């Protein structure tokens, strides 16, 4: 077991996690950049840990599940090519995929429900359960999503925009002279260098959303 796997497993089996005998579920959120995992009971969710999605394998997940044969695996995935790895790791355990066909606490008012990302559905279900409707959920990730729930508890759609890192990386990849930048708070809205101008455009532009 490498150091990364050891740290990941320790995060789940350490004192701050859900106790082994109480863990009914392994929750897995597979996004484009990172995969988040947490054991949960019906009463609480344990401390979450994350692993870079490109290096997520069945073996890594199986090590996390070791000794928890009765845990149901619940998955929200927007990276289909990783789904087979999760199926392999789950083995004979019950496996639930979050989709538009799942039994949800929200109604879907959308022309093609199957096209809604599982991450967006998870956000909609959570905000309806925890805070009620109407509501708007904003999720900053590889993409920034805005999802809208109407007062009658219906998911009615939303907006998808590129994330900050995706936007700045696109400029770096598609231009000859623009550099790759690290995201941080700009000193001013007026850039005095190419880096500062890109940073101001990214940060202040997003605040305009």
Z-matrix of the N, CA and C atoms (Angstrom, degrees):
N
C 1 1.464
C 2 1.526 1 109.36
N 3 1.341 2 117.85 1 126.99
C 4 1.457 3 119.63 2 -179.88
C 5 1.522 4 111.00 3 -79.37
N 6 1.333 5 116.03 4 172.69
C 7 1.463 6 120.73 5 -175.68
C 8 1.515 7 111.80 6 -61.24
N 9 1.348 8 116.32 7 -39.39
C 10 1.464 9 119.53 8 -178.94
C 11 1.520 10 110.28 9 -62.83
N 12 1.343 11 117.14 10 -45.99
C 13 1.457 12 121.12 11 -179.50
C 14 1.519 13 111.10 12 -64.14
N 15 1.331 14 116.59 13 -38.61
C 16 1.460 15 120.49 14 179.83
C 17 1.521 16 111.01 15 -63.71
N 18 1.336 17 116.54 16 -43.68
C 19 1.468 18 120.00 17 179.13
C 20 1.521 19 110.81 18 -64.93
N 21 1.333 20 116.19 19 -40.24
C 22 1.453 21 120.58 20 -179.23
C 23 1.520 22 110.59 21 -63.94
N 24 1.328 23 116.48 22 -45.26
C 25 1.457 24 119.10 23 -179.58
C 26 1.523 25 110.86 24 -66.67
N 27 1.336 26 117.24 25 -38.05
C 28 1.460 27 120.83 26 178.76
C 29 1.518 28 111.25 27 -61.27
N 30 1.316 29 116.20 28 -35.26
C 31 1.461 30 119.99 29 179.79
C 32 1.524 31 110.93 30 -62.41
N 33 1.340 32 116.89 31 -33.74
C 34 1.451 33 120.31 32 -178.96
C 35 1.523 34 112.84 33 -83.79
N 36 1.307 35 116.84 34 -34.06
C 37 1.458 36 120.27 35 -172.85
C 38 1.526 37 112.35 36 -100.35
N 39 1.329 38 116.76 37 1.38
C 40 1.451 39 120.62 38 179.57
C 41 1.513 40 112.30 39 -75.63
N 42 1.338 41 115.59 40 178.98
C 43 1.451 42 121.38 41 -173.63
C 44 1.521 43 113.58 42 -66.39
N 45 1.344 44 117.79 43 -24.65
C 46 1.458 45 120.02 44 -176.28
C 47 1.524 46 112.82 45 -84.46
N 48 1.328 47 118.27 46 -7.74
C 49 1.453 48 120.56 47 -178.55
C 50 1.515 49 111.35 48 -84.64
N 51 1.352 50 116.57 49 175.12
C 52 1.447 51 121.27 50 173.02
C 53 1.522 52 108.15 51 -67.33
N 54 1.334 53 117.52 52 135.87
C 55 1.454 54 120.44 53 -177.74
C 56 1.524 55 110.41 54 -60.35
N 57 1.327 56 114.28 55 145.62
C 58 1.462 57 120.73 56 -173.97
C 59 1.521 58 112.11 57 -53.09
N 60 1.335 59 117.20 58 -44.52
C 61 1.461 60 119.02 59 -176.74
C 62 1.525 61 112.34 60 -71.42
N 63 1.354 62 116.95 61 -18.62
C 64 1.460 63 120.53 62 -176.91
C 65 1.519 64 112.73 63 -96.59
N 66 1.321 65 117.60 64 -8.75
C 67 1.463 66 120.55 65 -175.23
C 68 1.526 67 110.14 66 -76.20
N 69 1.314 68 115.91 67 108.11
C 70 1.457 69 120.58 68 177.99
C 71 1.522 70 112.01 69 -93.66
N 72 1.328 71 116.55 70 -22.86
C 73 1.458 72 120.65 71 -173.33
C 74 1.525 73 111.30 72 -136.69
N 75 1.331 74 115.24 73 147.75
C 76 1.457 75 120.99 74 162.20
C 77 1.520 76 105.69 75 -110.65
N 78 1.325 77 116.46 76 117.24
C 79 1.454 78 122.13 77 179.61
C 80 1.522 79 108.59 78 -94.36
N 81 1.321 80 117.02 79 128.72
C 82 1.468 81 122.11 80 -178.60
C 83 1.524 82 109.01 81 -126.80
N 84 1.315 83 115.93 82 123.64
C 85 1.463 84 122.53 83 178.18
C 86 1.523 85 107.66 84 -116.08
N 87 1.327 86 116.48 85 104.19
C 88 1.464 87 121.66 86 -176.74
C 89 1.527 88 108.92 87 -97.18
N 90 1.329 89 116.44 88 108.51
C 91 1.459 90 120.72 89 175.80
C 92 1.523 91 108.60 90 -111.28
N 93 1.309 92 116.88 91 178.02
C 94 1.460 93 120.03 92 -173.59
C 95 1.521 94 113.37 93 -65.59
N 96 1.326 95 117.28 94 -36.34
C 97 1.463 96 120.56 95 -176.96
C 98 1.519 97 112.73 96 -95.32
N 99 1.333 98 116.69 97 -47.50
C 100 1.460 99 121.03 98 -176.30
C 101 1.523 100 110.95 99 -133.26
N 102 1.327 101 114.69 100 153.71
C 103 1.456 102 122.36 101 171.95
C 104 1.519 103 108.07 102 -111.50
N 105 1.333 104 116.08 103 126.40
C 106 1.454 105 121.38 104 178.60
C 107 1.527 106 109.27 105 -103.80
N 108 1.330 107 115.96 106 139.37
C 109 1.458 108 121.44 107 -177.52
C 110 1.519 109 109.37 108 -134.87
N 111 1.337 110 116.10 109 142.44
C 112 1.465 111 120.33 110 176.98
C 113 1.519 112 109.27 111 -156.18
N 114 1.323 113 116.68 112 139.04
C 115 1.453 114 120.83 113 170.92
C 116 1.520 115 108.22 114 -81.68
N 117 1.322 116 115.75 115 150.80
C 118 1.459 117 119.82 116 -177.29
C 119 1.521 118 110.31 117 -149.19
N 120 1.324 119 114.45 118 151.91
C 121 1.454 120 121.70 119 167.00
C 122 1.521 121 106.37 120 -108.44
N 123 1.317 122 117.53 121 -176.64
C 124 1.462 123 118.69 122 176.67
C 125 1.526 124 111.44 123 -73.09
N 126 1.330 125 116.52 124 -13.97
C 127 1.460 126 120.24 125 -177.55
C 128 1.521 127 113.55 126 -96.44
N 129 1.329 128 116.94 127 -30.28
C 130 1.459 129 118.05 128 -175.55
C 131 1.526 130 111.07 129 -156.79
N 132 1.324 131 113.66 130 162.98
C 133 1.461 132 121.45 131 176.00
C 134 1.516 133 108.31 132 -108.68
N 135 1.320 134 117.51 133 131.14
C 136 1.454 135 121.35 134 179.01
C 137 1.517 136 112.02 135 -74.22
N 138 1.317 137 115.02 136 177.51
C 139 1.457 138 120.37 137 -179.63
C 140 1.522 139 110.29 138 -61.91
N 141 1.313 140 115.61 139 130.81
C 142 1.464 141 120.72 140 179.96
C 143 1.520 142 110.50 141 -84.90
N 144 1.305 143 115.27 142 149.22
C 145 1.451 144 121.64 143 172.24
C 146 1.521 145 107.39 144 -129.60
N 147 1.325 146 115.99 145 167.84
C 148 1.459 147 117.87 146 -177.77
C 149 1.517 148 110.66 147 -140.70
N 150 1.319 149 113.84 148 155.34
C 151 1.451 150 122.18 149 178.19
C 152 1.532 151 107.02 150 -139.18
N 153 1.299 152 116.70 151 144.80
C 154 1.464 153 119.88 152 178.20
C 155 1.530 154 109.20 153 -60.80
N 156 1.311 155 116.91 154 127.21
C 157 1.464 156 120.97 155 -176.03
C 158 1.531 157 113.40 156 -56.99
N 159 1.328 158 120.27 157 -38.73
C 160 1.472 159 118.55 158 -179.65
C 161 1.529 160 114.27 159 -58.88
N 162 1.339 161 118.28 160 -25.84
C 163 1.466 162 119.84 161 -179.04
C 164 1.528 163 112.37 162 -103.76
N 165 1.327 164 117.47 163 11.35
C 166 1.462 165 120.98 164 177.06
C 167 1.524 166 109.57 165 -71.68
N 168 1.334 167 116.66 166 125.77
C 169 1.463 168 121.74 167 179.88
C 170 1.520 169 110.02 168 -132.13
N 171 1.321 170 116.00 169 163.33
C 172 1.457 171 121.18 170 176.65
C 173 1.519 172 110.81 171 -60.53
N 174 1.323 173 116.58 172 -36.82
C 175 1.463 174 120.68 173 -178.56
C 176 1.524 175 111.42 174 -64.37
N 177 1.313 176 117.20 175 -41.66
C 178 1.468 177 120.39 176 178.82
C 179 1.526 178 110.86 177 -63.36
N 180 1.321 179 116.65 178 -43.67
C 181 1.461 180 119.89 179 -179.92
C 182 1.522 181 110.56 180 -67.38
N 183 1.325 182 117.47 181 -40.18
C 184 1.463 183 121.48 182 -179.89
C 185 1.521 184 111.17 183 -61.59
N 186 1.334 185 117.35 184 -37.54
C 187 1.465 186 120.05 185 177.85
C 188 1.524 187 110.57 186 -64.03
N 189 1.323 188 116.68 187 -38.06
C 190 1.462 189 120.54 188 178.81
C 191 1.525 190 110.60 189 -66.44
N 192 1.334 191 116.98 190 -38.27
C 193 1.461 192 122.12 191 -177.74
C 194 1.521 193 113.29 192 -79.87
N 195 1.310 194 118.17 193 -8.28
C 196 1.466 195 121.58 194 -175.31
C 197 1.532 196 110.85 195 -54.01
N 198 1.326 197 115.96 196 127.33
C 199 1.455 198 121.35 197 178.06
C 200 1.513 199 114.17 198 85.67
N 201 1.312 200 117.74 199 0.08
C 202 1.472 201 121.06 200 -179.24
C 203 1.533 202 108.47 201 -122.32
N 204 1.314 203 115.14 202 62.08
C 205 1.461 204 120.68 203 -172.22
C 206 1.521 205 113.55 204 -68.52
N 207 1.344 206 117.21 205 -21.14
C 208 1.459 207 119.61 206 -177.45
C 209 1.520 208 112.98 207 -92.59
N 210 1.329 209 117.81 208 -3.33
C 211 1.462 210 120.49 209 -176.97
C 212 1.525 211 110.80 210 -69.89
N 213 1.320 212 115.48 211 131.52
C 214 1.462 213 121.03 212 172.61
C 215 1.523 214 108.60 213 -82.20
N 216 1.321 215 117.00 214 134.38
C 217 1.464 216 121.72 215 -179.01
C 218 1.530 217 108.35 216 -97.29
N 219 1.329 218 115.85 217 120.32
C 220 1.469 219 121.77 218 -178.95
C 221 1.525 220 107.73 219 -113.90
N 222 1.336 221 116.71 220 126.06
C 223 1.463 222 120.59 221 -169.47
C 224 1.529 223 112.27 222 -126.57
N 225 1.322 224 114.23 223 131.99
C 226 1.464 225 122.28 224 165.18
C 227 1.520 226 105.77 225 -114.13
N 228 1.329 227 116.98 226 116.22
C 229 1.464 228 119.84 227 -174.77
C 230 1.521 229 111.08 228 -133.18
N 231 1.332 230 114.87 229 133.48
C 232 1.470 231 120.46 230 172.23
C 233 1.528 232 110.20 231 -116.46
N 234 1.345 233 115.85 232 15.90
C 235 1.465 234 121.50 233 178.51
C 236 1.532 235 107.61 234 -125.81
N 237 1.334 236 117.87 235 84.11
C 238 1.468 237 121.17 236 -173.60
C 239 1.523 238 114.79 237 -53.75
N 240 1.330 239 118.14 238 -32.57
C 241 1.462 240 119.43 239 -176.49
C 242 1.524 241 112.53 240 -68.71
N 243 1.335 242 118.28 241 -12.62
C 244 1.461 243 121.24 242 176.88
C 245 1.530 244 112.10 243 -94.11
N 246 1.319 245 117.76 244 -8.03
C 247 1.460 246 120.26 245 -175.93
C 248 1.526 247 112.34 246 -64.48
N 249 1.318 248 116.98 247 -36.18
C 250 1.465 249 119.98 248 179.22
C 251 1.529 250 110.94 249 -63.66
N 252 1.332 251 117.07 250 -36.97
C 253 1.466 252 120.67 251 178.05
C 254 1.525 253 110.68 252 -62.68
N 255 1.326 254 115.95 253 -40.58
C 256 1.463 255 120.11 254 179.49
C 257 1.524 256 110.52 255 -66.64
N 258 1.326 257 117.34 256 -42.11
C 259 1.466 258 121.05 257 178.04
C 260 1.523 259 111.05 258 -59.89
N 261 1.322 260 116.78 259 -42.86
C 262 1.465 261 120.62 260 178.97
C 263 1.520 262 110.88 261 -62.47
N 264 1.323 263 116.48 262 -43.92
C 265 1.462 264 120.34 263 -177.48
C 266 1.523 265 111.66 264 -67.93
N 267 1.321 266 117.27 265 -36.29
C 268 1.468 267 121.06 266 -177.59
C 269 1.520 268 111.74 267 -67.14
N 270 1.318 269 117.12 268 -30.16
C 271 1.459 270 119.90 269 179.44
C 272 1.519 271 111.45 270 60.37
N 273 1.343 272 116.49 271 -124.28
C 274 1.461 273 121.33 272 -178.36
C 275 1.524 274 112.63 273 -91.38
N 276 1.311 275 116.96 274 1.85
C 277 1.464 276 119.54 275 178.22
C 278 1.526 277 110.20 276 -67.43
N 279 1.328 278 115.41 277 153.50
C 280 1.458 279 119.56 278 175.71
C 281 1.521 280 108.68 279 -65.63
N 282 1.327 281 116.50 280 135.03
C 283 1.458 282 122.08 281 -176.02
C 284 1.525 283 108.62 282 -126.98
N 285 1.329 284 116.36 283 122.73
C 286 1.462 285 121.94 284 -178.99
C 287 1.523 286 109.04 285 -117.62
N 288 1.337 287 115.79 286 124.26
C 289 1.461 288 121.38 287 176.69
C 290 1.521 289 108.59 288 -101.78
N 291 1.316 290 116.84 289 129.86
C 292 1.458 291 120.60 290 176.61
C 293 1.527 292 109.05 291 -77.71
N 294 1.329 293 116.73 292 117.94
C 295 1.463 294 122.64 293 178.37
C 296 1.525 295 108.44 294 -141.63
N 297 1.312 296 115.36 295 177.58
C 298 1.464 297 119.77 296 177.42
C 299 1.527 298 111.65 297 -67.65
N 300 1.342 299 117.20 298 -13.97
C 301 1.460 300 121.58 299 177.97
C 302 1.522 301 112.27 300 -88.77
N 303 1.323 302 117.47 301 -6.86
C 304 1.463 303 121.10 302 -179.62
C 305 1.528 304 110.63 303 -69.11
N 306 1.313 305 115.84 304 158.01
C 307 1.466 306 120.87 305 175.82
C 308 1.525 307 107.73 306 -77.94
N 309 1.311 308 115.79 307 104.61
C 310 1.456 309 121.76 308 -174.34
C 311 1.527 310 110.14 309 -112.23
N 312 1.337 311 115.26 310 163.63
C 313 1.462 312 119.42 311 177.32
C 314 1.521 313 111.67 312 -94.16
N 315 1.343 314 116.18 313 14.76
C 316 1.461 315 120.50 314 176.19
C 317 1.531 316 108.81 315 -129.30
N 318 1.315 317 115.16 316 151.12
C 319 1.461 318 121.12 317 174.60
C 320 1.523 319 108.18 318 -91.43
N 321 1.313 320 117.22 319 142.08
C 322 1.464 321 120.78 320 -178.43
C 323 1.522 322 109.81 321 -103.25
N 324 1.325 323 115.77 322 114.95
C 325 1.462 324 122.48 323 177.35
C 326 1.528 325 107.16 324 -110.39
N 327 1.330 326 114.89 325 83.33
C 328 1.459 327 121.54 326 -169.53
C 329 1.523 328 107.79 327 -152.91
N 330 1.329 329 119.04 328 135.39
C 331 1.470 330 120.56 329 -174.66
C 332 1.525 331 114.72 330 -58.00
N 333 1.332 332 117.50 331 -39.25
C 334 1.462 333 121.18 332 -178.09
C 335 1.530 334 108.76 333 -131.59
N 336 1.333 335 117.81 334 81.16
C 337 1.466 336 121.16 335 -175.02
C 338 1.521 337 114.11 336 -54.94
N 339 1.347 338 117.47 337 -31.91
C 340 1.462 339 120.06 338 -177.50
C 341 1.525 340 112.52 339 -65.15
N 342 1.325 341 116.87 340 -18.15
C 343 1.466 342 120.18 341 -178.92
C 344 1.525 343 113.15 342 -85.17
N 345 1.328 344 117.71 343 -5.88
C 346 1.467 345 120.73 344 -179.95
C 347 1.523 346 108.93 345 -77.03
N 348 1.318 347 117.29 346 129.05
C 349 1.456 348 121.21 347 179.16
C 350 1.519 349 111.94 348 -64.00
N 351 1.327 350 116.03 349 144.51
C 352 1.462 351 120.39 350 179.64
C 353 1.519 352 111.61 351 -60.49
N 354 1.335 353 117.55 352 -33.11
C 355 1.457 354 120.29 353 178.81
C 356 1.520 355 111.16 354 -64.32
N 357 1.328 356 117.01 355 -38.79
C 358 1.458 357 120.94 356 179.58
C 359 1.531 358 110.55 357 -70.00
N 360 1.320 359 117.19 358 -38.02
C 361 1.458 360 120.28 359 176.08
C 362 1.524 361 111.33 360 -63.81
N 363 1.333 362 115.87 361 -42.33
C 364 1.464 363 119.89 362 179.48
C 365 1.523 364 110.76 363 -61.08
N 366 1.325 365 116.82 364 -42.56
C 367 1.462 366 120.32 365 177.98
C 368 1.523 367 111.26 366 -61.90
N 369 1.328 368 116.33 367 -43.14
C 370 1.461 369 120.52 368 -178.63
C 371 1.525 370 111.63 369 -64.10
N 372 1.321 371 116.05 370 -44.99
C 373 1.461 372 120.71 371 179.61
C 374 1.523 373 110.63 372 -62.44
N 375 1.332 374 116.56 373 -43.22
C 376 1.464 375 120.49 374 -177.45
C 377 1.522 376 111.95 375 -65.20
N 378 1.334 377 117.11 376 -46.11
C 379 1.468 378 118.44 377 -177.23
C 380 1.525 379 110.80 378 -67.75
N 381 1.329 380 117.89 379 -36.05
C 382 1.460 381 120.13 380 177.79
C 383 1.525 382 111.04 381 -64.36
N 384 1.335 383 116.27 382 -39.62
C 385 1.459 384 120.99 383 -179.09
C 386 1.524 385 111.95 384 -71.74
N 387 1.328 386 116.53 385 -43.21
C 388 1.464 387 120.41 386 -172.44
C 389 1.521 388 113.68 387 -86.19
N 390 1.335 389 117.14 388 -33.12
C 391 1.463 390 119.59 389 -171.91
C 392 1.521 391 114.23 390 -125.83
N 393 1.309 392 117.97 391 -12.51
C 394 1.451 393 120.22 392 -178.25
C 395 1.515 394 112.38 393 83.16
N 396 1.318 395 115.18 394 178.37
C 397 1.464 396 121.43 395 -178.37
C 398 1.524 397 109.47 396 -125.38
N 399 1.340 398 118.37 397 158.00
C 400 1.465 399 129.16 398 6.17
C 401 1.523 400 111.57 399 -73.41
N 402 1.320 401 115.49 400 157.94
C 403 1.463 402 119.34 401 -178.07
C 404 1.520 403 110.20 402 -160.75
N 405 1.330 404 114.74 403 156.79
C 406 1.460 405 122.59 404 171.29
C 407 1.521 406 107.20 405 -124.26
N 408 1.321 407 117.28 406 128.44
C 409 1.462 408 122.63 407 178.52
C 410 1.523 409 108.79 408 -106.59
N 411 1.327 410 116.88 409 127.27
C 412 1.461 411 121.68 410 177.36
C 413 1.522 412 108.25 411 -114.93
N 414 1.310 413 116.42 412 124.05
C 415 1.466 414 122.09 413 -176.60
C 416 1.528 415 108.74 414 -123.24
N 417 1.349 416 115.44 415 115.65
C 418 1.461 417 120.79 416 179.91
C 419 1.519 418 109.33 417 -93.89
N 420 1.318 419 116.84 418 111.13
C 421 1.452 420 122.05 419 177.89
C 422 1.513 421 109.49 420 -143.27
N 423 1.337 422 116.42 421 -147.40
C 424 1.460 423 119.49 422 174.28
C 425 1.525 424 109.37 423 -55.43
N 426 1.320 425 115.45 424 -39.93
C 427 1.463 426 122.47 425 167.92
C 428 1.522 427 107.65 426 -114.92
N 429 1.324 428 116.56 427 155.14
C 430 1.462 429 121.41 428 174.32
C 431 1.521 430 107.04 429 -102.90
N 432 1.335 431 115.99 430 122.89
C 433 1.462 432 119.94 431 -177.94
C 434 1.520 433 110.65 432 -115.58
N 435 1.312 434 115.16 433 141.21
C 436 1.460 435 123.44 434 173.74
C 437 1.527 436 106.01 435 -118.75
N 438 1.310 437 117.78 436 117.63
C 439 1.460 438 121.21 437 -178.52
C 440 1.521 439 109.73 438 -121.26
N 441 1.325 440 115.31 439 137.50
C 442 1.457 441 121.61 440 -169.46
C 443 1.520 442 110.56 441 -117.04
N 444 1.336 443 115.14 442 131.02
C 445 1.458 444 121.85 443 173.56
C 446 1.518 445 108.48 444 -116.61
N 447 1.330 446 116.08 445 130.63
C 448 1.453 447 121.64 446 -179.76
C 449 1.527 448 110.43 447 -80.39
N 450 1.328 449 115.16 448 170.70
C 451 1.462 450 120.57 449 -177.00
C 452 1.523 451 112.70 450 -63.85
N 453 1.331 452 117.16 451 -23.27
C 454 1.467 453 119.90 452 179.63
C 455 1.524 454 112.51 453 -89.01
N 456 1.349 455 116.33 454 19.82
C 457 1.468 456 122.55 455 175.90
C 458 1.529 457 112.40 456 69.89
N 459 1.320 458 116.61 457 29.57
C 460 1.463 459 120.81 458 179.74
C 461 1.520 460 110.35 459 -106.54
N 462 1.326 461 115.18 460 134.33
C 463 1.460 462 120.56 461 171.19
C 464 1.520 463 106.79 462 -80.65
N 465 1.362 464 116.72 463 120.98
C 466 1.466 465 119.18 464 -172.46
C 467 1.529 466 113.54 465 -115.77
N 468 1.335 467 118.11 466 3.84
C 469 1.458 468 120.35 467 177.15
C 470 1.512 469 112.23 468 123.65
N 471 1.325 470 116.31 469 -162.66
C 472 1.456 471 118.98 470 -177.91
C 473 1.510 472 112.44 471 175.96
N 474 1.328 473 114.31 472 -154.63
C 475 1.463 474 122.67 473 -176.26
C 476 1.525 475 108.28 474 -134.68
N 477 1.329 476 117.13 475 141.13
C 478 1.466 477 122.23 476 173.39
C 479 1.520 478 108.34 477 -122.35
N 480 1.334 479 116.01 478 126.75
C 481 1.466 480 121.70 479 178.26
C 482 1.526 481 108.49 480 -128.26
N 483 1.333 482 118.41 481 155.63
C 484 1.468 483 119.34 482 176.72
C 485 1.520 484 111.04 483 -65.17
N 486 1.316 485 116.45 484 144.34
C 487 1.454 486 120.56 485 176.13
C 488 1.519 487 111.22 486 -71.22
N 489 1.323 488 115.72 487 166.78
C 490 1.461 489 120.39 488 -178.76
C 491 1.523 490 111.87 489 -57.31
N 492 1.315 491 116.58 490 -48.13
C 493 1.464 492 119.82 491 -178.13
C 494 1.522 493 110.85 492 -66.38
N 495 1.331 494 116.49 493 -40.56
C 496 1.463 495 119.89 494 178.96
C 497 1.522 496 110.95 495 -62.53
N 498 1.326 497 116.22 496 -39.50
C 499 1.457 498 119.94 497 -178.40
C 500 1.525 499 111.50 498 -67.26
N 501 1.336 500 117.03 499 -46.15
C 502 1.462 501 119.37 500 -178.80
C 503 1.525 502 111.30 501 -70.08
N 504 1.324 503 117.31 502 -34.95
C 505 1.466 504 119.73 503 176.48
C 506 1.523 505 111.28 504 -66.33
N 507 1.329 506 116.84 505 -35.01
C 508 1.466 507 120.44 506 177.84
C 509 1.528 508 110.37 507 -61.86
N 510 1.335 509 116.79 508 -43.60
C 511 1.464 510 119.92 509 178.50
C 512 1.528 511 110.80 510 -61.52
N 513 1.332 512 115.93 511 -40.69
C 514 1.467 513 120.34 512 179.02
C 515 1.530 514 110.99 513 -65.20
N 516 1.328 515 116.18 514 -43.50
C 517 1.467 516 120.56 515 -175.75
C 518 1.525 517 112.97 516 -71.96
N 519 1.326 518 117.37 517 -31.40
C 520 1.460 519 120.36 518 -170.27
C 521 1.529 520 114.49 519 -105.37
N 522 1.319 521 117.27 520 3.86
C 523 1.466 522 119.75 521 177.58
C 524 1.523 523 109.62 522 -125.10
N 525 1.325 524 115.96 523 158.28
C 526 1.466 525 120.31 524 -176.25
C 527 1.519 526 113.02 525 -81.52
N 528 1.325 527 117.67 526 -31.72
C 529 1.461 528 119.81 527 -169.67
C 530 1.522 529 115.10 528 -117.74
N 531 1.321 530 118.37 529 -15.44
C 532 1.464 531 118.63 530 -178.10
C 533 1.525 532 110.16 531 -74.82
N 534 1.340 533 117.41 532 134.68
C 535 1.466 534 121.22 533 -175.78
C 536 1.530 535 112.12 534 -85.94
N 537 1.325 536 115.40 535 167.22
C 538 1.460 537 120.84 536 168.63
C 539 1.528 538 107.15 537 -80.00
N 540 1.323 539 118.02 538 134.23
C 541 1.465 540 120.57 539 -176.74
C 542 1.521 541 110.69 540 -120.35
N 543 1.332 542 114.66 541 156.08
C 544 1.460 543 121.83 542 173.34
C 545 1.521 544 108.06 543 -95.68
N 546 1.326 545 116.40 544 134.68
C 547 1.458 546 120.36 545 -176.56
C 548 1.518 547 111.05 546 -78.97
N 549 1.303 548 115.75 547 130.64
C 550 1.460 549 123.17 548 175.78
C 551 1.523 550 107.82 549 -159.93
N 552 1.325 551 116.79 550 173.91
C 553 1.461 552 120.83 551 -179.08
C 554 1.527 553 110.35 552 -70.15
N 555 1.343 554 118.31 553 125.07
C 556 1.469 555 119.86 554 178.92
C 557 1.525 556 111.28 555 -69.88
N 558 1.326 557 116.20 556 149.67
C 559 1.460 558 120.41 557 176.03
C 560 1.518 559 111.28 558 -74.10
N 561 1.322 560 116.79 559 -29.40
C 562 1.455 561 121.33 560 -175.17
C 563 1.522 562 109.38 561 -153.51
N 564 1.328 563 115.82 562 157.93
C 565 1.459 564 120.44 563 175.28
C 566 1.524 565 111.60 564 -75.40
N 567 1.327 566 116.53 565 -13.19
C 568 1.460 567 121.72 566 178.94
C 569 1.522 568 108.42 567 -107.75
N 570 1.319 569 116.93 568 111.38
C 571 1.455 570 120.53 569 -178.57
C 572 1.516 571 112.44 570 -76.72
N 573 1.334 572 116.28 571 135.95
C 574 1.465 573 122.22 572 177.79
C 575 1.528 574 111.59 573 -101.22
N 576 1.319 575 116.44 574 8.42
C 577 1.461 576 122.70 575 175.30
C 578 1.519 577 107.11 576 -154.55
N 579 1.324 578 116.34 577 169.21
C 580 1.462 579 119.37 578 178.31
C 581 1.520 580 110.85 579 -60.29
N 582 1.338 581 116.59 580 -44.77
C 583 1.463 582 120.64 581 179.21
C 584 1.518 583 111.25 582 -59.16
N 585 1.353 584 116.23 583 -47.02
C 586 1.454 585 120.42 584 -178.65
C 587 1.528 586 111.27 585 -64.53
N 588 1.334 587 116.88 586 -38.45
C 589 1.462 588 120.66 587 179.67
C 590 1.528 589 111.22 588 -65.67
N 591 1.343 590 116.69 589 -41.66
C 592 1.459 591 120.09 590 177.63
C 593 1.521 592 111.06 591 -65.39
N 594 1.326 593 116.07 592 -41.74
C 595 1.459 594 120.84 593 -179.41
C 596 1.523 595 110.72 594 -63.91
N 597 1.333 596 116.30 595 -44.63
C 598 1.467 597 120.20 596 179.04
C 599 1.525 598 110.64 597 -62.89
N 600 1.326 599 116.73 598 -42.20
C 601 1.457 600 119.87 599 179.17
C 602 1.513 601 112.31 600 -62.15
N 603 1.331 602 116.05 601 -41.50
C 604 1.461 603 120.27 602 -179.07
C 605 1.524 604 111.54 603 -68.59
N 606 1.326 605 117.09 604 -53.24
C 607 1.465 606 121.13 605 -173.76
C 608 1.524 607 111.69 606 -69.71
N 609 1.329 608 117.08 607 -53.38
C 610 1.462 609 119.46 608 -176.95
C 611 1.527 610 111.37 609 -71.27
N 612 1.329 611 116.32 610 -30.78
C 613 1.457 612 118.91 611 175.15
C 614 1.516 613 111.81 612 -62.39
N 615 1.331 614 116.62 613 -39.91
C 616 1.455 615 119.73 614 179.41
C 617 1.510 616 112.02 615 -69.45
N 618 1.320 617 116.23 616 -34.00
C 619 1.462 618 117.70 617 177.64
C 620 1.521 619 111.20 618 -64.35
N 621 1.326 620 115.72 619 -24.04
C 622 1.455 621 119.41 620 176.55
C 623 1.519 622 113.72 621 -72.29
N 624 1.333 623 116.75 622 -16.41
C 625 1.456 624 119.57 623 177.17
C 626 1.518 625 111.18 624 -66.96
